[in-house]
Each structure stands twice: as C-alpha cells, then as structure tokens.
Amino acid sequence: MPRAKHILAAVGVVVLGLIGVAAWTLRDRTEEIPETLEEVEIDPMSLRIPDEELPELALAELKGSRVLLMLEDKDSWQTLEGRPRNRAINRWILPDDVRAFYITDLKGFELFKGRITKIMGSFRPEMRYPSYLDFKGALYEGFKMPRGHSGTIILDAAGELAFRHSGPLDEAQVEEVKGLLEAREPPREEAPDFVAGDLSNEFCRGKVCVLAFLSAPVKRSDIPGGPGGFRGDREEGFKKFGEPNVRLAGVMERTDGKVDRDAVEGVIVGELEGFQLKHWSTTPSADEARAAFKLPEGEDALVIVNKEGEVVLRESGLLRFYQFGTIADHVGVDEIEDGSQEHRSGGPPKESSPSESSGKE
C-alpha cells in the first residue's frame, strides 16, 4: 500500500504539472503593437525553421527570390487579423520569382508537437502555400514581431527586408503588398450563353450568379455538421468532407442562408436528398451549360458570374479550404465554415471579431 500511495502521489504531481504547463501555454500572450516596430538586429538569412513533414525552411536558400512570410500565432488566429491579407494572397496570381509561406508560431507548445503536427498534416493540402510550424518562435523573435498579432514580412531578392507589418492590413497596405510582389488579379472573361434551371444570361443581368455542378448525388447526412448531418469522429468527418461532391454541396448549403437574395442567385445542378435550401434553386441536369463553361465531364465544378456578366471563378474537382474566402468575397458573405470541426457538435464554431490594432515599420 505505501508503494501504491507513492505511485499515486507521483502520478498526481505529473498530472498537476501537465495542467500547469497547459494553462501557461494557453494563456493570452497578446502584446501591444508599438508605433514603430523594433529594429531587426539579426541577418534574416540566418533564420531557419525545421519541420517534420516539409523540407527545412532556410531563408538563405531562397535568396534570389522575393519571399512573403505570413505569420500567425494562436491569439491572432482567434481574432482573424490576417483575413484581409490571406484572402488577397489566396486570390492573386504571384510571379514565378515570389515564394510565399504561412508560418504558425507555436513556441511553448512543444509538449503537443506530435499531436499538432498530425492535425496540420490534414490541413496542409488545403492551403495554397506551404505552411510551417515554428515551435521555437524563430520568426516572431527574429523579426521583432509583437506576439498575439498577425505579421506580414516581405524580403526582396537580395534578402533585405522590404516590408514588415504587425496587425491587420488595411486596403492601402494590401495594395502596397500587391505592388511589392507584382501580383495580379485572376483574368476575367465574358460569360458564354447559358441556361441552368432558372438561371440564364438574361436572368443574371445585374446580379451575381453561382452555378454548382455535382458529379454524384449528395444526401444531407453526408454533410458534416448541422441537424441530420454526418456523425463520426474528427478524422472521419474530415475525410467525408474531402469528397468533392460532398464539399461542393456543403459550400452551397453554408452560403444559402447568408447571401443577399436581391443581389445573388444560384443553382445546384444534380441530385440532392434531405436538404432544406432557403434560396438556391436546383435542377437535375444542365449539360449544355456545363459544356458552355468548358467544364470537365463527370467532375464537380463551381462557376461564379459577377453582376457585369464576367466569369470571376471557375473551378473543377475538390474545392480547397483556401478557396472558401474567395468564394465568400464573390457572393458577399463573411465566411464559409469548412465543417471539419463541427460534425460532432452539430453547430458551426463561433467567430471572434477582428482586432482593430495595427502597426507598421
């Protein structure tokens, strides 16, 4: 018995220690953004981020290219400070000599490194650019970035600091980043003549029109989240939402009740079962419209036509999470939840309001 008591006591100490570490790790570490950011004292070319799943990110090896570093930590993710920048970067076409990276600062989370790396293994393919996990805090510390805020850094081809900003970017700053990177907007073209259910060129004049082409029938019970939705553990839900037709139907459902009904119309082409749509219409087929938009046969596809009658988005296959922001902007909604985290609770996660803080060198 004495030995058992000692073992229990030791276990208790370990558990309390882990609780203490977790509490310390999860505390709010948001720092105030100074009017002028501290001067960078180290050579940026000396910074490196090792990663268990990606090649080591060594800035010195990127010399000769312009480099965009998009920094976040757990607190800035909560406030969505990086949203304006991320949506712009995910929409733009970057020149071949620009290398872009997402960096998530996880200093203090080494204890959970294996679990976090495993989770990120699922999300990395959903992002447009490589996403690195910085468990040492090398970039926040090296570039003197206040913690708790999104950070945006651009290095020129010589490896010199060309832009450094802490906090959300305003419209002028987004345009400055665009100019430094020589990024451009995706090309637009006039929509071809089409008819898909109630939608046509005439019907869509002066409105945004969304056309979703399903490759196979989708049931409401296939969609993670919400009443009657898919039920399973997190990995099962993520895998289910990785089916192209399920994801496309889910995106349409999540935008259905949010759009301005006077400004946006939409049609889902294909078979749906168990859905209760508030605004989008449905039609079983629209082969001529699919052909008119030059969409691959047998693939899921999404087309968005703006109010000027221009095709502003045409995607086939699996929609990736980074594209959700572009879709949201085109149809005028704030956000499209990806559904990967709500299939167990039956409801979407709550969203924090973006911080008003900003600071620039």
C-alpha positions in Angstrom: 0.0 0.0 0.0 2.7 2.6 0.8 4.3 1.9 -2.6 0.9 2.4 -4.3 0.4 5.6 -2.4 3.8 6.9 -3.6 3.0 5.9 -7.2 -0.4 7.7 -7.0 1.3 10.7 -5.4 3.9 10.8 -8.2 1.1 10.5 -10.9 -0.7 13.3 -9.2 2.3 15.6 -9.3 2.8 14.8 -13.0 -0.9 15.5 -13.8 -0.8 18.8 -11.9 2.4 19.7 -13.7 0.8 19.0 -17.1 -2.2 21.0 -16.1 0.1 23.9 -15.1 2.0 23.7 -18.4 -1.2 23.6 -20.4 -2.6 26.6 -18.5 0.7 28.5 -19.0 0.7 27.6 -22.7 -2.9 28.6 -23.4 -2.7 32.0 -21.6 -3.3 35.1 -23.7 0.2 36.4 -24.8 -1.0 39.3 -26.8 1.5 42.2 -26.8 0.8 45.9 -27.6 1.9 46.9 -31.1 4.3 49.8 -30.8 4.0 52.9 -33.1 7.3 51.8 -34.7 8.4 48.2 -34.7 11.7 47.4 -33.0 14.7 47.3 -35.3 15.7 43.8 -36.6 19.1 43.0 -35.3 19.9 39.7 -36.9 20.5 38.8 -40.5 17.2 37.4 -41.8 19.2 35.0 -43.9 20.3 33.2 -40.7 16.7 32.2 -39.8 15.7 28.5 -40.3 12.6 26.6 -39.4 12.9 22.8 -39.2 9.7 20.8 -40.0 8.9 17.1 -39.6 6.9 16.9 -42.8 8.3 19.6 -45.0 11.9 20.4 -46.1 13.6 22.8 -43.7 12.7 26.4 -44.4 16.1 28.2 -44.7 15.7 31.8 -45.8 19.3 31.9 -47.1 18.4 29.2 -49.6 15.7 31.5 -51.0 18.0 34.3 -51.9 17.3 35.4 -55.5 13.5 35.2 -54.9 11.2 37.6 -53.3 9.8 36.0 -50.1 6.4 36.6 -48.5 6.1 35.3 -44.9 2.6 35.3 -43.4 2.9 34.9 -39.6 0.2 33.9 -37.2 0.0 32.6 -33.6 -2.8 31.1 -31.5 -4.1 34.5 -30.4 -4.0 36.2 -33.9 -5.9 33.1 -35.3 -8.7 33.8 -32.8 -9.0 37.5 -33.9 -8.7 36.8 -37.6 -6.3 39.7 -38.1 -4.8 38.0 -41.1 -8.0 37.6 -43.0 -7.7 40.6 -45.4 -4.2 39.6 -46.3 -4.9 35.9 -46.7 -7.9 36.4 -48.9 -5.9 38.7 -51.2 -2.9 36.4 -51.4 -5.1 33.4 -52.0 -6.8 35.2 -54.8 -3.8 36.8 -56.5 -1.6 35.3 -59.2 2.0 35.7 -58.0 5.1 35.9 -60.3 7.3 32.8 -60.5 10.1 34.5 -58.5 7.8 35.0 -55.4 7.9 32.4 -52.7 5.0 32.5 -50.2 4.8 30.7 -46.8 2.4 30.5 -43.9 4.2 30.4 -40.6 2.3 29.4 -37.4 4.2 30.4 -34.2 3.8 27.6 -31.7 6.5 28.5 -29.1 5.6 26.9 -25.8 3.6 24.1 -27.5 6.5 21.6 -27.9 4.7 19.3 -25.4 2.0 18.9 -28.0 4.2 18.9 -31.1 3.3 15.4 -32.3 -0.5 16.0 -32.0 -0.3 19.4 -33.6 1.8 18.1 -36.5 -0.6 15.3 -37.1 -3.6 17.7 -37.2 -1.7 20.0 -39.5 -1.0 17.1 -41.8 -4.7 17.1 -42.7 -4.9 20.9 -43.2 -1.7 21.5 -45.2 -3.0 20.1 -48.5 -6.0 22.6 -48.1 -3.7 25.6 -48.1 -2.4 27.3 -51.2 1.2 27.8 -50.0 3.5 25.7 -47.7 2.6 26.0 -44.0 5.3 25.7 -41.5 5.1 25.2 -37.7 7.6 27.3 -35.8 7.9 25.6 -32.4 10.9 27.8 -31.5 9.4 31.1 -32.2 12.3 31.9 -34.6 10.5 34.3 -36.9 8.4 36.3 -34.4 11.6 36.8 -32.3 14.0 37.3 -35.2 11.8 39.9 -36.9 10.8 41.5 -33.6 7.1 40.9 -34.2 4.7 41.5 -31.2 3.0 38.3 -30.2 -0.7 37.9 -30.4 -0.9 39.6 -33.8 -0.7 38.6 -37.4 2.6 39.5 -39.1 3.4 40.2 -42.8 7.0 40.2 -44.0 8.5 40.6 -47.5 12.1 40.1 -48.3 13.5 41.3 -51.6 15.6 39.2 -54.0 18.8 40.3 -52.2 17.4 39.0 -48.9 16.8 42.5 -47.5 13.7 43.5 -45.5 11.3 45.2 -47.9 8.1 45.2 -45.8 7.3 44.4 -42.2 3.9 44.9 -40.5 2.2 43.8 -37.4 -1.6 43.5 -37.2 -4.3 43.5 -39.9 -3.6 45.2 -43.2 -5.8 48.0 -44.4 -6.8 48.3 -48.0 -3.8 50.6 -48.8 -1.4 48.2 -47.2 -2.8 45.3 -49.1 -2.3 47.3 -52.3 1.3 48.0 -51.2 2.0 44.3 -50.7 0.4 43.6 -54.1 2.8 46.1 -55.7 5.9 44.8 -54.0 5.1 41.3 -55.1 3.9 42.4 -58.6 0.9 40.3 -58.0 -2.1 40.4 -60.4 -5.8 39.6 -60.2 -7.1 36.5 -61.9 -8.3 37.1 -65.5 -12.0 37.6 -66.2 -13.9 36.8 -69.3 -17.4 37.4 -70.5 -19.8 34.5 -69.6 -20.9 32.3 -72.5 -24.6 31.9 -73.4 -26.0 29.5 -70.8 -29.2 28.2 -69.2 -29.1 26.2 -66.0 -32.5 25.7 -64.3 -33.9 29.2 -63.8 -30.5 30.9 -64.4 -29.5 32.4 -67.7 -27.6 35.4 -69.0 -30.8 37.4 -69.1 -31.9 36.3 -65.6 -28.4 37.0 -64.1 -28.0 40.5 -65.6 -27.1 42.9 -62.8 -26.7 40.0 -60.3 -24.1 37.6 -59.1 -24.9 34.1 -60.2 -23.5 30.9 -58.8 -23.7 27.5 -60.6 -22.7 24.4 -58.8 -22.4 21.2 -60.8 -22.4 17.9 -58.8 -20.8 14.8 -60.1 -22.9 12.4 -58.0 -26.0 12.6 -55.7 -25.5 14.0 -52.2 -27.6 13.4 -49.1 -27.8 15.8 -46.2 -26.5 13.0 -43.9 -23.2 13.2 -46.0 -22.5 16.8 -44.8 -20.6 17.2 -41.5 -22.5 19.4 -39.1 -26.0 20.6 -38.6 -29.2 18.7 -37.9 -29.2 15.4 -39.7 -25.6 15.8 -40.8 -22.7 13.3 -40.9 -21.7 11.9 -37.5 -18.3 10.4 -36.7 -15.0 11.4 -35.1 -13.0 14.3 -36.3 -10.9 12.3 -38.7 -14.0 10.6 -40.2 -15.7 14.0 -40.7 -12.6 15.5 -42.3 -12.3 12.5 -44.7 -16.0 12.8 -45.6 -15.8 16.5 -46.3 -12.8 15.7 -48.6 -15.2 14.1 -51.1 -15.5 16.7 -53.9 -19.3 16.4 -54.3 -19.9 16.5 -50.6 -17.7 19.5 -50.1 -19.3 21.4 -53.0 -22.8 20.7 -51.7 -21.6 21.7 -48.2 -20.3 25.0 -49.5 -23.6 25.8 -51.3 -25.6 24.9 -48.1 -23.4 27.1 -45.9 -23.8 30.1 -48.2 -27.5 29.5 -49.0 -29.0 31.4 -46.0 -26.3 34.1 -45.9 -26.4 35.7 -49.3 -28.4 38.9 -50.2 -31.4 37.4 -52.0 -31.8 40.5 -54.1 -28.2 40.5 -55.3 -27.2 36.8 -55.6 -28.8 33.9 -57.3 -27.7 30.3 -57.5 -28.5 26.8 -58.8 -27.2 23.4 -57.8 -27.1 21.0 -60.8 -27.5 17.4 -59.6 -29.4 15.3 -57.1 -29.8 16.3 -53.5 -31.7 14.5 -50.8 -32.8 15.8 -47.4 -31.6 19.4 -47.9 -33.8 22.4 -46.9 -32.5 25.2 -49.0 -33.7 28.7 -48.4 -32.6 30.4 -51.6 -30.6 28.3 -54.0 -32.6 26.5 -56.7 -31.9 23.1 -58.0 -32.1 21.3 -61.4 -31.3 17.7 -62.2 -29.1 18.5 -65.2 -27.6 21.2 -67.3 -25.3 19.6 -69.8 -25.3 22.4 -72.2 -24.3 24.9 -69.5 -21.5 22.6 -68.4 -20.2 22.5 -71.9 -20.6 26.2 -72.4 -18.4 26.9 -69.4 -15.9 24.3 -70.7 -16.1 22.2 -67.5 -14.8 18.6 -67.5 -17.5 16.0 -67.8 -18.1 13.9 -64.6 -16.3 16.4 -62.3 -17.7 18.6 -59.6 -17.4 22.2 -60.6 -18.3 25.7 -59.4 -18.8 28.8 -61.6 -19.4 32.4 -60.4 -20.6 35.1 -62.7 -20.4 38.7 -61.4 -23.1 41.3 -62.0 -21.2 42.6 -65.0 -21.6 39.2 -66.7 -18.0 38.1 -66.2 -16.8 34.7 -65.1 -14.8 35.5 -62.0 -14.4 32.0 -60.7 -14.4 28.6 -62.5 -13.1 25.6 -60.5 -13.4 21.9 -61.0 -12.6 19.0 -58.7 -12.1 19.4 -55.0 -12.5 22.9 -53.6 -9.8 23.5 -51.1 -10.3 25.5 -47.9 -8.2 28.4 -49.1 -10.7 29.0 -51.9 -13.6 29.4 -49.5 -12.5 33.0 -48.8 -12.5 33.9 -52.5 -16.0 32.3 -52.9 -17.3 34.2 -49.8 -16.0 37.5 -51.2 -17.7 37.0 -54.6 -21.1 36.1 -53.1 -20.9 38.7 -50.4 -20.8 36.6 -47.2 -18.4 37.0 -44.3 -17.2 33.4 -44.0 -17.8 29.9 -45.2 -17.2 27.3 -42.4 -15.3 24.3 -43.6 -17.4 21.9 -41.4 -14.4 19.9 -40.3 -14.7 20.9 -36.7 -18.5 21.0 -36.2 -19.6 17.5 -37.2 -19.6 16.3 -33.6 -21.4 19.3 -32.1 -23.9 19.9 -34.8 -23.3 23.6 -35.0 -20.7 26.0 -36.5 -17.9 27.4 -34.4 -18.3 31.0 -33.1 -16.1 33.6 -34.7 -14.2 36.3 -32.9 -14.2 39.9 -34.2 -11.1 41.1 -35.9 -8.8 43.3 -33.9 -8.5 47.0 -34.8 -4.8 47.1 -33.8 -2.2 47.7 -36.5 1.4 48.8 -36.7 4.0 49.2 -39.4 7.7 49.8 -39.6 
